[in-house]
Amino acid sequence: MRTMRFNHMELSFAPGTLTKEFRADVDTFYCDVLGWNSLDTEVVGH
């Protein structure tokens, strides 16, 4: 069986939305449910 691979996926949220609690929910969905990995990356100073 072939596996799907994404090199990059970016999610954007309104300022103030990405609290620790909300981030945990996002990680739970994408990491636990879909089996993906999460990585924090600074982009253009943000």
mmCIF entry with sequence, helices, sheets and N, C-alpha, C, O atoms, coordinates in Angstrom:
data_MODEL
# 
_entry.id   MODEL 
# 
_entity.id                         1 
_entity.type                       polymer 
_entity.pdbx_number_of_molecules   1 
# 
_entity_poly.entity_id                      1 
_entity_poly.type                           'polypeptide(L)' 
_entity_poly.nstd_linkage                   no 
_entity_poly.nstd_monomer                   no 
_entity_poly.pdbx_seq_one_letter_code       MRTMRFNHMELSFAPGTLTKEFRADVDTFYCDVLGWNSLDTEVVGH 
_entity_poly.pdbx_seq_one_letter_code_can   MRTMRFNHMELSFAPGTLTKEFRADVDTFYCDVLGWNSLDTEVVGH 
_entity_poly.pdbx_strand_id                 A 
# 
loop_
_entity_poly_seq.entity_id 
_entity_poly_seq.num 
_entity_poly_seq.mon_id 
_entity_poly_seq.hetero 
1 1  MET n 
1 2  ARG n 
1 3  THR n 
1 4  MET n 
1 5  ARG n 
1 6  PHE n 
1 7  ASN n 
1 8  HIS n 
1 9  MET n 
1 10 GLU n 
1 11 LEU n 
1 12 SER n 
1 13 PHE n 
1 14 ALA n 
1 15 PRO n 
1 16 GLY n 
1 17 THR n 
1 18 LEU n 
1 19 THR n 
1 20 LYS n 
1 21 GLU n 
1 22 PHE n 
1 23 ARG n 
1 24 ALA n 
1 25 ASP n 
1 26 VAL n 
1 27 ASP n 
1 28 THR n 
1 29 PHE n 
1 30 TYR n 
1 31 CYS n 
1 32 ASP n 
1 33 VAL n 
1 34 LEU n 
1 35 GLY n 
1 36 TRP n 
1 37 ASN n 
1 38 SER n 
1 39 LEU n 
1 40 ASP n 
1 41 THR n 
1 42 GLU n 
1 43 VAL n 
1 44 VAL n 
1 45 GLY n 
1 46 HIS n 
# 
_struct_asym.id          A 
_struct_asym.entity_id   1 
# 
loop_
_struct_conf.conf_type_id 
_struct_conf.id 
_struct_conf.pdbx_PDB_helix_id 
_struct_conf.beg_label_comp_id 
_struct_conf.beg_label_asym_id 
_struct_conf.beg_label_seq_id 
_struct_conf.pdbx_beg_PDB_ins_code 
_struct_conf.end_label_comp_id 
_struct_conf.end_label_asym_id 
_struct_conf.end_label_seq_id 
_struct_conf.pdbx_end_PDB_ins_code 
_struct_conf.beg_auth_comp_id 
_struct_conf.beg_auth_asym_id 
_struct_conf.beg_auth_seq_id 
_struct_conf.end_auth_comp_id 
_struct_conf.end_auth_asym_id 
_struct_conf.end_auth_seq_id 
_struct_conf.pdbx_PDB_helix_class 
_struct_conf.details 
_struct_conf.pdbx_PDB_helix_length 
HELX_P HELX_P1 AA1 LYS A 20 ? ASP A 27 ? LYS A 20 ASP A 27 1 ? 8 
HELX_P HELX_P2 AA2 THR A 28 ? VAL A 33 ? THR A 28 VAL A 33 3 ? 6 
# 
_struct_conf_type.id          HELX_P 
_struct_conf_type.criteria    ? 
_struct_conf_type.reference   ? 
# 
loop_
_atom_site.group_PDB 
_atom_site.id 
_atom_site.type_symbol 
_atom_site.label_atom_id 
_atom_site.label_alt_id 
_atom_site.label_comp_id 
_atom_site.label_asym_id 
_atom_site.label_entity_id 
_atom_site.label_seq_id 
_atom_site.pdbx_PDB_ins_code 
_atom_site.Cartn_x 
_atom_site.Cartn_y 
_atom_site.Cartn_z 
_atom_site.occupancy 
_atom_site.B_iso_or_equiv 
_atom_site.pdbx_formal_charge 
_atom_site.auth_seq_id 
_atom_site.auth_comp_id 
_atom_site.auth_asym_id 
_atom_site.auth_atom_id 
_atom_site.pdbx_PDB_model_num 
ATOM 1   N N  . MET A 1 1  ? 0.831  -1.166 0.000  1.00 0.00 ? 1  MET A N  1 
ATOM 2   C CA . MET A 1 1  ? 0.000  0.000  0.000  1.00 0.00 ? 1  MET A CA 1 
ATOM 3   C C  . MET A 1 1  ? 0.889  1.248  0.000  1.00 0.00 ? 1  MET A C  1 
ATOM 4   O O  . MET A 1 1  ? 1.893  1.298  0.710  1.00 0.00 ? 1  MET A O  1 
ATOM 5   N N  . ARG A 1 2  ? 0.526  2.226  -0.777 1.00 0.00 ? 2  ARG A N  1 
ATOM 6   C CA . ARG A 1 2  ? 1.270  3.482  -0.819 1.00 0.00 ? 2  ARG A CA 1 
ATOM 7   C C  . ARG A 1 2  ? 0.936  4.340  0.397  1.00 0.00 ? 2  ARG A C  1 
ATOM 8   O O  . ARG A 1 2  ? -0.173 4.275  0.928  1.00 0.00 ? 2  ARG A O  1 
ATOM 9   N N  . THR A 1 3  ? 1.890  5.133  0.825  1.00 0.00 ? 3  THR A N  1 
ATOM 10  C CA . THR A 1 3  ? 1.646  6.059  1.920  1.00 0.00 ? 3  THR A CA 1 
ATOM 11  C C  . THR A 1 3  ? 1.660  7.485  1.398  1.00 0.00 ? 3  THR A C  1 
ATOM 12  O O  . THR A 1 3  ? 2.388  7.814  0.461  1.00 0.00 ? 3  THR A O  1 
ATOM 13  N N  . MET A 1 4  ? 0.847  8.322  2.017  1.00 0.00 ? 4  MET A N  1 
ATOM 14  C CA . MET A 1 4  ? 0.783  9.718  1.640  1.00 0.00 ? 4  MET A CA 1 
ATOM 15  C C  . MET A 1 4  ? 1.853  10.484 2.416  1.00 0.00 ? 4  MET A C  1 
ATOM 16  O O  . MET A 1 4  ? 2.103  10.196 3.587  1.00 0.00 ? 4  MET A O  1 
ATOM 17  N N  . ARG A 1 5  ? 2.478  11.450 1.766  1.00 0.00 ? 5  ARG A N  1 
ATOM 18  C CA . ARG A 1 5  ? 3.515  12.226 2.426  1.00 0.00 ? 5  ARG A CA 1 
ATOM 19  C C  . ARG A 1 5  ? 3.353  13.698 2.074  1.00 0.00 ? 5  ARG A C  1 
ATOM 20  O O  . ARG A 1 5  ? 3.288  14.062 0.900  1.00 0.00 ? 5  ARG A O  1 
ATOM 21  N N  . PHE A 1 6  ? 3.290  14.542 3.103  1.00 0.00 ? 6  PHE A N  1 
ATOM 22  C CA . PHE A 1 6  ? 3.279  15.985 2.919  1.00 0.00 ? 6  PHE A CA 1 
ATOM 23  C C  . PHE A 1 6  ? 4.635  16.515 3.354  1.00 0.00 ? 6  PHE A C  1 
ATOM 24  O O  . PHE A 1 6  ? 5.115  16.151 4.428  1.00 0.00 ? 6  PHE A O  1 
ATOM 25  N N  . ASN A 1 7  ? 5.258  17.349 2.565  1.00 0.00 ? 7  ASN A N  1 
ATOM 26  C CA . ASN A 1 7  ? 6.500  17.990 2.959  1.00 0.00 ? 7  ASN A CA 1 
ATOM 27  C C  . ASN A 1 7  ? 6.236  19.218 3.805  1.00 0.00 ? 7  ASN A C  1 
ATOM 28  O O  . ASN A 1 7  ? 7.082  19.620 4.604  1.00 0.00 ? 7  ASN A O  1 
ATOM 29  N N  . HIS A 1 8  ? 5.061  19.820 3.636  1.00 0.00 ? 8  HIS A N  1 
ATOM 30  C CA . HIS A 1 8  ? 4.782  21.078 4.311  1.00 0.00 ? 8  HIS A CA 1 
ATOM 31  C C  . HIS A 1 8  ? 3.277  21.263 4.419  1.00 0.00 ? 8  HIS A C  1 
ATOM 32  O O  . HIS A 1 8  ? 2.542  21.057 3.453  1.00 0.00 ? 8  HIS A O  1 
ATOM 33  N N  . MET A 1 9  ? 2.837  21.647 5.585  1.00 0.00 ? 9  MET A N  1 
ATOM 34  C CA . MET A 1 9  ? 1.449  22.061 5.766  1.00 0.00 ? 9  MET A CA 1 
ATOM 35  C C  . MET A 1 9  ? 1.466  23.227 6.737  1.00 0.00 ? 9  MET A C  1 
ATOM 36  O O  . MET A 1 9  ? 2.040  23.130 7.821  1.00 0.00 ? 9  MET A O  1 
ATOM 37  N N  . GLU A 1 10 ? 0.852  24.303 6.359  1.00 0.00 ? 10 GLU A N  1 
ATOM 38  C CA . GLU A 1 10 ? 0.828  25.493 7.203  1.00 0.00 ? 10 GLU A CA 1 
ATOM 39  C C  . GLU A 1 10 ? -0.596 25.792 7.613  1.00 0.00 ? 10 GLU A C  1 
ATOM 40  O O  . GLU A 1 10 ? -1.511 25.759 6.791  1.00 0.00 ? 10 GLU A O  1 
ATOM 41  N N  . LEU A 1 11 ? -0.780 26.085 8.890  1.00 0.00 ? 11 LEU A N  1 
ATOM 42  C CA . LEU A 1 11 ? -2.082 26.502 9.392  1.00 0.00 ? 11 LEU A CA 1 
ATOM 43  C C  . LEU A 1 11 ? -1.965 27.940 9.867  1.00 0.00 ? 11 LEU A C  1 
ATOM 44  O O  . LEU A 1 11 ? -0.995 28.294 10.538 1.00 0.00 ? 11 LEU A O  1 
ATOM 45  N N  . SER A 1 12 ? -2.931 28.765 9.530  1.00 0.00 ? 12 SER A N  1 
ATOM 46  C CA . SER A 1 12 ? -2.931 30.154 9.968  1.00 0.00 ? 12 SER A CA 1 
ATOM 47  C C  . SER A 1 12 ? -4.143 30.398 10.857 1.00 0.00 ? 12 SER A C  1 
ATOM 48  O O  . SER A 1 12 ? -5.244 29.922 10.579 1.00 0.00 ? 12 SER A O  1 
ATOM 49  N N  . PHE A 1 13 ? -3.919 31.152 11.932 1.00 0.00 ? 13 PHE A N  1 
ATOM 50  C CA . PHE A 1 13 ? -4.986 31.479 12.867 1.00 0.00 ? 13 PHE A CA 1 
ATOM 51  C C  . PHE A 1 13 ? -4.940 32.970 13.151 1.00 0.00 ? 13 PHE A C  1 
ATOM 52  O O  . PHE A 1 13 ? -3.889 33.601 13.043 1.00 0.00 ? 13 PHE A O  1 
ATOM 53  N N  . ALA A 1 14 ? -6.078 33.526 13.511 1.00 0.00 ? 14 ALA A N  1 
ATOM 54  C CA . ALA A 1 14 ? -6.142 34.935 13.883 1.00 0.00 ? 14 ALA A CA 1 
ATOM 55  C C  . ALA A 1 14 ? -5.274 35.178 15.114 1.00 0.00 ? 14 ALA A C  1 
ATOM 56  O O  . ALA A 1 14 ? -5.144 34.290 15.956 1.00 0.00 ? 14 ALA A O  1 
ATOM 57  N N  . PRO A 1 15 ? -4.682 36.358 15.234 1.00 0.00 ? 15 PRO A N  1 
ATOM 58  C CA . PRO A 1 15 ? -3.861 36.664 16.406 1.00 0.00 ? 15 PRO A CA 1 
ATOM 59  C C  . PRO A 1 15 ? -4.623 36.401 17.708 1.00 0.00 ? 15 PRO A C  1 
ATOM 60  O O  . PRO A 1 15 ? -5.786 36.783 17.845 1.00 0.00 ? 15 PRO A O  1 
ATOM 61  N N  . GLY A 1 16 ? -3.958 35.748 18.655 1.00 0.00 ? 16 GLY A N  1 
ATOM 62  C CA . GLY A 1 16 ? -4.551 35.440 19.943 1.00 0.00 ? 16 GLY A CA 1 
ATOM 63  C C  . GLY A 1 16 ? -5.317 34.132 19.999 1.00 0.00 ? 16 GLY A C  1 
ATOM 64  O O  . GLY A 1 16 ? -5.701 33.693 21.083 1.00 0.00 ? 16 GLY A O  1 
ATOM 65  N N  . THR A 1 17 ? -5.551 33.493 18.848 1.00 0.00 ? 17 THR A N  1 
ATOM 66  C CA . THR A 1 17 ? -6.323 32.248 18.799 1.00 0.00 ? 17 THR A CA 1 
ATOM 67  C C  . THR A 1 17 ? -5.522 31.048 19.275 1.00 0.00 ? 17 THR A C  1 
ATOM 68  O O  . THR A 1 17 ? -6.073 30.143 19.901 1.00 0.00 ? 17 THR A O  1 
ATOM 69  N N  . LEU A 1 18 ? -4.236 31.032 18.986 1.00 0.00 ? 18 LEU A N  1 
ATOM 70  C CA . LEU A 1 18 ? -3.428 29.840 19.224 1.00 0.00 ? 18 LEU A CA 1 
ATOM 71  C C  . LEU A 1 18 ? -2.908 29.803 20.674 1.00 0.00 ? 18 LEU A C  1 
ATOM 72  O O  . LEU A 1 18 ? -1.718 29.979 20.935 1.00 0.00 ? 18 LEU A O  1 
ATOM 73  N N  . THR A 1 19 ? -3.838 29.570 21.593 1.00 0.00 ? 19 THR A N  1 
ATOM 74  C CA . THR A 1 19 ? -3.480 29.405 23.001 1.00 0.00 ? 19 THR A CA 1 
ATOM 75  C C  . THR A 1 19 ? -2.882 28.017 23.203 1.00 0.00 ? 19 THR A C  1 
ATOM 76  O O  . THR A 1 19 ? -2.952 27.180 22.304 1.00 0.00 ? 19 THR A O  1 
ATOM 77  N N  . LYS A 1 20 ? -2.302 27.766 24.359 1.00 0.00 ? 20 LYS A N  1 
ATOM 78  C CA . LYS A 1 20 ? -1.749 26.439 24.642 1.00 0.00 ? 20 LYS A CA 1 
ATOM 79  C C  . LYS A 1 20 ? -2.835 25.372 24.564 1.00 0.00 ? 20 LYS A C  1 
ATOM 80  O O  . LYS A 1 20 ? -2.593 24.278 24.055 1.00 0.00 ? 20 LYS A O  1 
ATOM 81  N N  . GLU A 1 21 ? -4.022 25.682 25.061 1.00 0.00 ? 21 GLU A N  1 
ATOM 82  C CA . GLU A 1 21 ? -5.128 24.716 25.047 1.00 0.00 ? 21 GLU A CA 1 
ATOM 83  C C  . GLU A 1 21 ? -5.582 24.424 23.617 1.00 0.00 ? 21 GLU A C  1 
ATOM 84  O O  . GLU A 1 21 ? -5.794 23.267 23.253 1.00 0.00 ? 21 GLU A O  1 
ATOM 85  N N  . PHE A 1 22 ? -5.731 25.489 22.801 1.00 0.00 ? 22 PHE A N  1 
ATOM 86  C CA . PHE A 1 22 ? -6.157 25.291 21.419 1.00 0.00 ? 22 PHE A CA 1 
ATOM 87  C C  . PHE A 1 22 ? -5.096 24.539 20.625 1.00 0.00 ? 22 PHE A C  1 
ATOM 88  O O  . PHE A 1 22 ? -5.418 23.673 19.812 1.00 0.00 ? 22 PHE A O  1 
ATOM 89  N N  . ARG A 1 23 ? -3.828 24.872 20.864 1.00 0.00 ? 23 ARG A N  1 
ATOM 90  C CA . ARG A 1 23 ? -2.723 24.173 20.189 1.00 0.00 ? 23 ARG A CA 1 
ATOM 91  C C  . ARG A 1 23 ? -2.760 22.683 20.517 1.00 0.00 ? 23 ARG A C  1 
ATOM 92  O O  . ARG A 1 23 ? -2.534 21.849 19.640 1.00 0.00 ? 23 ARG A O  1 
ATOM 93  N N  . ALA A 1 24 ? -3.047 22.341 21.784 1.00 0.00 ? 24 ALA A N  1 
ATOM 94  C CA . ALA A 1 24 ? -3.150 20.935 22.184 1.00 0.00 ? 24 ALA A CA 1 
ATOM 95  C C  . ALA A 1 24 ? -4.271 20.237 21.414 1.00 0.00 ? 24 ALA A C  1 
ATOM 96  O O  . ALA A 1 24 ? -4.113 19.088 21.002 1.00 0.00 ? 24 ALA A O  1 
ATOM 97  N N  . ASP A 1 25 ? -5.397 20.918 21.218 1.00 0.00 ? 25 ASP A N  1 
ATOM 98  C CA . ASP A 1 25 ? -6.503 20.340 20.439 1.00 0.00 ? 25 ASP A CA 1 
ATOM 99  C C  . ASP A 1 25 ? -6.100 20.125 18.980 1.00 0.00 ? 25 ASP A C  1 
ATOM 100 O O  . ASP A 1 25 ? -6.404 19.087 18.393 1.00 0.00 ? 25 ASP A O  1 
ATOM 101 N N  . VAL A 1 26 ? -5.419 21.103 18.404 1.00 0.00 ? 26 VAL A N  1 
ATOM 102 C CA . VAL A 1 26 ? -4.961 20.987 17.008 1.00 0.00 ? 26 VAL A CA 1 
ATOM 103 C C  . VAL A 1 26 ? -3.975 19.823 16.895 1.00 0.00 ? 26 VAL A C  1 
ATOM 104 O O  . VAL A 1 26 ? -4.090 18.998 15.989 1.00 0.00 ? 26 VAL A O  1 
ATOM 105 N N  . ASP A 1 27 ? -3.003 19.754 17.814 1.00 0.00 ? 27 ASP A N  1 
ATOM 106 C CA . ASP A 1 27 ? -2.033 18.650 17.807 1.00 0.00 ? 27 ASP A CA 1 
ATOM 107 C C  . ASP A 1 27 ? -2.720 17.303 17.960 1.00 0.00 ? 27 ASP A C  1 
ATOM 108 O O  . ASP A 1 27 ? -2.365 16.339 17.282 1.00 0.00 ? 27 ASP A O  1 
ATOM 109 N N  . THR A 1 28 ? -3.707 17.236 18.855 1.00 0.00 ? 28 THR A N  1 
ATOM 110 C CA . THR A 1 28 ? -4.433 15.976 19.055 1.00 0.00 ? 28 THR A CA 1 
ATOM 111 C C  . THR A 1 28 ? -5.054 15.505 17.754 1.00 0.00 ? 28 THR A C  1 
ATOM 112 O O  . THR A 1 28 ? -4.952 14.330 17.399 1.00 0.00 ? 28 THR A O  1 
ATOM 113 N N  . PHE A 1 29 ? -5.700 16.423 17.040 1.00 0.00 ? 29 PHE A N  1 
ATOM 114 C CA . PHE A 1 29 ? -6.332 16.017 15.788 1.00 0.00 ? 29 PHE A CA 1 
ATOM 115 C C  . PHE A 1 29 ? -5.316 15.584 14.745 1.00 0.00 ? 29 PHE A C  1 
ATOM 116 O O  . PHE A 1 29 ? -5.382 14.463 14.241 1.00 0.00 ? 29 PHE A O  1 
ATOM 117 N N  . TYR A 1 30 ? -4.382 16.459 14.417 1.00 0.00 ? 30 TYR A N  1 
ATOM 118 C CA . TYR A 1 30 ? -3.465 16.165 13.321 1.00 0.00 ? 30 TYR A CA 1 
ATOM 119 C C  . TYR A 1 30 ? -2.438 15.089 13.675 1.00 0.00 ? 30 TYR A C  1 
ATOM 120 O O  . TYR A 1 30 ? -2.047 14.304 12.811 1.00 0.00 ? 30 TYR A O  1 
ATOM 121 N N  . CYS A 1 31 ? -2.000 15.044 14.918 1.00 0.00 ? 31 CYS A N  1 
ATOM 122 C CA . CYS A 1 31 ? -0.967 14.073 15.308 1.00 0.00 ? 31 CYS A CA 1 
ATOM 123 C C  . CYS A 1 31 ? -1.568 12.740 15.733 1.00 0.00 ? 31 CYS A C  1 
ATOM 124 O O  . CYS A 1 31 ? -1.157 11.692 15.236 1.00 0.00 ? 31 CYS A O  1 
ATOM 125 N N  . ASP A 1 32 ? -2.525 12.766 16.638 1.00 0.00 ? 32 ASP A N  1 
ATOM 126 C CA . ASP A 1 32 ? -3.098 11.524 17.149 1.00 0.00 ? 32 ASP A CA 1 
ATOM 127 C C  . ASP A 1 32 ? -4.052 10.870 16.152 1.00 0.00 ? 32 ASP A C  1 
ATOM 128 O O  . ASP A 1 32 ? -3.962 9.671  15.891 1.00 0.00 ? 32 ASP A O  1 
ATOM 129 N N  . VAL A 1 33 ? -4.960 11.660 15.604 1.00 0.00 ? 33 VAL A N  1 
ATOM 130 C CA . VAL A 1 33 ? -5.980 11.096 14.711 1.00 0.00 ? 33 VAL A CA 1 
ATOM 131 C C  . VAL A 1 33 ? -5.390 10.733 13.347 1.00 0.00 ? 33 VAL A C  1 
ATOM 132 O O  . VAL A 1 33 ? -5.650 9.646  12.830 1.00 0.00 ? 33 VAL A O  1 
ATOM 133 N N  . LEU A 1 34 ? -4.593 11.641 12.757 1.00 0.00 ? 34 LEU A N  1 
ATOM 134 C CA . LEU A 1 34 ? -4.059 11.397 11.418 1.00 0.00 ? 34 LEU A CA 1 
ATOM 135 C C  . LEU A 1 34 ? -2.657 10.796 11.418 1.00 0.00 ? 34 LEU A C  1 
ATOM 136 O O  . LEU A 1 34 ? -2.176 10.344 10.379 1.00 0.00 ? 34 LEU A O  1 
ATOM 137 N N  . GLY A 1 35 ? -1.995 10.788 12.584 1.00 0.00 ? 35 GLY A N  1 
ATOM 138 C CA . GLY A 1 35 ? -0.663 10.203 12.668 1.00 0.00 ? 35 GLY A CA 1 
ATOM 139 C C  . GLY A 1 35 ? 0.436  11.098 12.122 1.00 0.00 ? 35 GLY A C  1 
ATOM 140 O O  . GLY A 1 35 ? 1.521  10.613 11.799 1.00 0.00 ? 35 GLY A O  1 
ATOM 141 N N  . TRP A 1 36 ? 0.176  12.397 12.013 1.00 0.00 ? 36 TRP A N  1 
ATOM 142 C CA . TRP A 1 36 ? 1.172  13.321 11.508 1.00 0.00 ? 36 TRP A CA 1 
ATOM 143 C C  . TRP A 1 36 ? 2.066  13.791 12.641 1.00 0.00 ? 36 TRP A C  1 
ATOM 144 O O  . TRP A 1 36 ? 1.803  13.486 13.804 1.00 0.00 ? 36 TRP A O  1 
ATOM 145 N N  . ASN A 1 37 ? 3.127  14.534 12.316 1.00 0.00 ? 37 ASN A N  1 
ATOM 146 C CA . ASN A 1 37 ? 4.032  15.117 13.297 1.00 0.00 ? 37 ASN A CA 1 
ATOM 147 C C  . ASN A 1 37 ? 3.894  16.633 13.274 1.00 0.00 ? 37 ASN A C  1 
ATOM 148 O O  . ASN A 1 37 ? 3.576  17.226 12.243 1.00 0.00 ? 37 ASN A O  1 
ATOM 149 N N  . SER A 1 38 ? 4.135  17.241 14.407 1.00 0.00 ? 38 SER A N  1 
ATOM 150 C CA . SER A 1 38 ? 4.031  18.689 14.546 1.00 0.00 ? 38 SER A CA 1 
ATOM 151 C C  . SER A 1 38 ? 5.413  19.284 14.761 1.00 0.00 ? 38 SER A C  1 
ATOM 152 O O  . SER A 1 38 ? 6.262  18.683 15.419 1.00 0.00 ? 38 SER A O  1 
ATOM 153 N N  . LEU A 1 39 ? 5.634  20.478 14.198 1.00 0.00 ? 39 LEU A N  1 
ATOM 154 C CA . LEU A 1 39 ? 6.927  21.146 14.334 1.00 0.00 ? 39 LEU A CA 1 
ATOM 155 C C  . LEU A 1 39 ? 6.699  22.646 14.369 1.00 0.00 ? 39 LEU A C  1 
ATOM 156 O O  . LEU A 1 39 ? 6.058  23.196 13.474 1.00 0.00 ? 39 LEU A O  1 
ATOM 157 N N  . ASP A 1 40 ? 7.219  23.319 15.398 1.00 0.00 ? 40 ASP A N  1 
ATOM 158 C CA . ASP A 1 40 ? 7.150  24.777 15.470 1.00 0.00 ? 40 ASP A CA 1 
ATOM 159 C C  . ASP A 1 40 ? 8.299  25.360 14.661 1.00 0.00 ? 40 ASP A C  1 
ATOM 160 O O  . ASP A 1 40 ? 9.452  24.964 14.830 1.00 0.00 ? 40 ASP A O  1 
ATOM 161 N N  . THR A 1 41 ? 7.979  26.302 13.783 1.00 0.00 ? 41 THR A N  1 
ATOM 162 C CA . THR A 1 41 ? 8.994  26.928 12.948 1.00 0.00 ? 41 THR A CA 1 
ATOM 163 C C  . THR A 1 41 ? 8.749  28.426 12.898 1.00 0.00 ? 41 THR A C  1 
ATOM 164 O O  . THR A 1 41 ? 7.624  28.865 12.655 1.00 0.00 ? 41 THR A O  1 
ATOM 165 N N  . GLU A 1 42 ? 9.787  29.210 13.125 1.00 0.00 ? 42 GLU A N  1 
ATOM 166 C CA . GLU A 1 42 ? 9.667  30.657 13.020 1.00 0.00 ? 42 GLU A CA 1 
ATOM 167 C C  . GLU A 1 42 ? 9.663  31.042 11.543 1.00 0.00 ? 42 GLU A C  1 
ATOM 168 O O  . GLU A 1 42 ? 10.528 30.617 10.778 1.00 0.00 ? 42 GLU A O  1 
ATOM 169 N N  . VAL A 1 43 ? 8.691  31.843 11.157 1.00 0.00 ? 43 VAL A N  1 
ATOM 170 C CA . VAL A 1 43 ? 8.569  32.274 9.768  1.00 0.00 ? 43 VAL A CA 1 
ATOM 171 C C  . VAL A 1 43 ? 8.522  33.799 9.747  1.00 0.00 ? 43 VAL A C  1 
ATOM 172 O O  . VAL A 1 43 ? 7.624  34.404 10.333 1.00 0.00 ? 43 VAL A O  1 
ATOM 173 N N  . VAL A 1 44 ? 9.466  34.404 9.088  1.00 0.00 ? 44 VAL A N  1 
ATOM 174 C CA . VAL A 1 44 ? 9.554  35.849 8.929  1.00 0.00 ? 44 VAL A CA 1 
ATOM 175 C C  . VAL A 1 44 ? 9.401  36.564 10.282 1.00 0.00 ? 44 VAL A C  1 
ATOM 176 O O  . VAL A 1 44 ? 8.646  37.529 10.405 1.00 0.00 ? 44 VAL A O  1 
ATOM 177 N N  . GLY A 1 45 ? 10.120 36.078 11.277 1.00 0.00 ? 45 GLY A N  1 
ATOM 178 C CA . GLY A 1 45 ? 10.136 36.732 12.569 1.00 0.00 ? 45 GLY A CA 1 
ATOM 179 C C  . GLY A 1 45 ? 8.908  36.558 13.438 1.00 0.00 ? 45 GLY A C  1 
ATOM 180 O O  . GLY A 1 45 ? 8.774  37.252 14.446 1.00 0.00 ? 45 GLY A O  1 
ATOM 181 N N  . HIS A 1 46 ? 8.013  35.661 13.087 1.00 0.00 ? 46 HIS A N  1 
ATOM 182 C CA . HIS A 1 46 ? 6.794  35.437 13.879 1.00 0.00 ? 46 HIS A CA 1 
ATOM 183 C C  . HIS A 1 46 ? 6.821  34.089 14.538 1.00 0.00 ? 46 HIS A C  1 
ATOM 184 O O  . HIS A 1 46 ? 5.880  33.728 15.244 1.00 0.00 ? 46 HIS A O  1 
# 
